[in-house]
Amino acid sequence: MSASTGGAGSGGGSGEGSAARVALAWALVGVPLAYGVVETLVRASRLFGG
């Protein structure tokens, strides 16, 4: 039953490195996206709020 012991970290310890890459990718996409959303909301509030 050793075939069922493989899991998410069965890549020779590369699970942590891959998680770091995913976090970095999300940060690279998420930070500018969040900035754009905030800027859009601020400008829309100026436009519609007076």
C-alpha positions in Angstrom: 0.0 0.0 0.0 2.9 2.3 -0.5 1.5 3.6 -3.7 -1.2 5.6 -1.8 1.4 7.5 0.4 2.1 10.1 -2.3 0.6 13.4 -1.5 0.9 17.1 -2.3 4.5 17.2 -1.1 5.7 14.1 -3.0 7.8 16.2 -5.4 10.9 15.9 -3.4 10.1 18.9 -1.1 9.2 21.2 -3.9 5.7 21.9 -2.4 7.0 24.9 -0.4 8.8 26.4 -3.4 5.8 26.0 -5.6 3.6 27.6 -2.9 6.0 30.5 -2.8 5.8 30.9 -6.6 2.0 30.9 -6.5 2.0 33.5 -3.7 4.5 35.6 -5.7 2.4 35.3 -8.9 -0.7 36.3 -7.0 1.1 39.3 -5.5 2.3 40.4 -8.9 -1.2 40.3 -10.3 -3.2 41.2 -7.2 -1.4 44.4 -6.0 -1.9 46.3 -9.3 -5.4 44.9 -9.6 -6.3 46.1 -6.1 -4.7 49.5 -6.9 -6.8 49.8 -10.0 -10.0 48.9 -8.2 -9.3 51.4 -5.5 -8.5 54.2 -8.0 -11.6 53.4 -10.0 -13.8 53.6 -6.9 -12.2 56.8 -5.8 -12.7 58.5 -9.2 -16.2 57.1 -9.5 -17.1 58.5 -6.1 -15.8 61.9 -7.2 -17.8 61.7 -10.4 -21.1 60.7 -8.9 -20.6 62.1 -5.4 -20.0 65.6 -6.5 
